[in-house]
Amino acid sequence: MIHKLSSEERTAELARLHGWQPATDRDAIQRQFEFADFNEAFGFMTRVAIKAQEMDHHPEWFNVYNKVQITLSTHEANGLTKRDIELAHFIETITAHTRNAANTQNSSY
């Protein structure tokens, strides 16, 4: 059974992630990425999609040209779980290898 992270677990896990913020409207984490162009953004999304399919854990995301917004939450647990943290770490790993990727802040997100 998948369980939501406790407050202590959430705090500890978020401290190990870079640029991820708690969602303001529900128990989830969010981050926005900006890439050099659409092809780079779409390539990033493709790599995330392959991993997500392997994990059977899919992100909520939104893409416009070179920007990708991602929200992670586990629907079965109605909140943040270790599966979300694992996928966030994977996303960080591949963005570190994407030369032009940069974290951007968007207050309307």
C-alpha atoms as one frame of an Amber mdcrd trajectory, in Angstrom:
protein
   0.000   0.000   0.000   1.240   3.459  -0.888   1.197   5.976   1.952   1.496
   9.744   1.949   4.692  11.206   3.313   4.495  12.496   6.868   5.332  16.150
   7.525   8.794  15.136   8.703   9.409  12.914   5.663   8.164  15.652   3.311
  10.470  18.263   4.866  13.494  15.953   4.684  12.812  14.877   1.095  12.140
  18.399  -0.201  15.429  19.559   1.334  17.224  17.091  -0.979  15.447  18.370
  -4.106  16.423  21.533  -5.961  13.814  23.990  -7.199  10.759  21.920  -6.315
   8.083  23.787  -4.371   5.000  22.561  -2.517   1.802  23.164  -4.460  -0.419
  25.791  -2.898  -3.705  24.093  -3.753  -3.045  20.439  -2.811  -0.528  17.903
  -1.517   1.934  17.917  -4.427   5.244  19.392  -5.564   5.825  21.539  -8.625
   8.651  22.865 -10.722   8.993  24.747 -13.977  11.820  24.172 -16.443  12.962
  26.310 -19.347  14.949  24.893 -22.259  16.721  26.345 -25.280  13.863  25.503
 -27.640  10.865  23.230 -28.211  12.969  20.276 -29.384  14.989  20.278 -26.177
  11.832  20.591 -24.062  10.136  17.765 -25.955  13.227  15.552 -25.662  13.200
  16.144 -21.905   9.501  15.235 -21.740  10.154  12.072 -23.729  12.862  10.926
 -21.299  10.574  11.642 -18.339   7.685   9.824 -20.048   9.768   6.670 -20.548
  10.790   6.616 -16.873   7.239   7.405 -15.751   5.908   4.499 -17.798   8.514
   2.169 -16.262   7.428   3.341 -12.800   3.716   3.295 -13.692   3.682   6.773
 -12.159   2.831   9.655 -14.445   3.386  13.383 -13.941   0.912  16.133 -14.587
   2.563  18.553 -16.954   2.030  21.474 -19.246   4.266  22.491 -22.147   4.423
  25.703 -24.154   7.325  25.976 -26.600  10.461  25.780 -24.431   8.783  25.702
 -21.008   7.605  22.630 -19.108   5.652  22.801 -15.849   5.497  19.597 -13.810
   3.313  18.659 -10.844   3.945  15.422  -8.958   1.416  13.780  -6.651   0.217
  10.214  -6.167  -3.478   9.896  -6.902  -3.889   6.578  -5.056  -2.590   8.178
  -1.857  -4.218  11.556  -2.509  -0.889  13.263  -1.861   2.877  13.232  -1.983
   4.641   9.848  -1.721   8.096   8.358  -2.194   7.144   7.630  -5.813   6.884
  11.373  -6.459  10.235  11.978  -4.803  11.858   9.201  -6.852  10.522  10.681
 -10.098  11.609  14.196  -9.048  15.162  12.916  -8.431  15.186  11.273 -11.864
  14.005  14.529 -13.441  16.785  16.417 -11.663  19.343  13.908 -12.932  18.340
  14.280 -16.569  18.096  18.076 -16.387  21.613  18.171 -14.968  22.707  16.452
 -18.179  20.707  18.794 -20.405  23.092  21.632 -21.120  20.561  24.441 -21.513
  17.985  23.471 -18.904  17.359  26.043 -16.211  14.952  26.206 -13.326  12.626
  29.168 -13.564  10.269  30.557 -11.003   6.737  31.436 -12.018   4.521  32.878
  -9.325   1.368  32.128 -11.308   2.158  28.418 -11.334
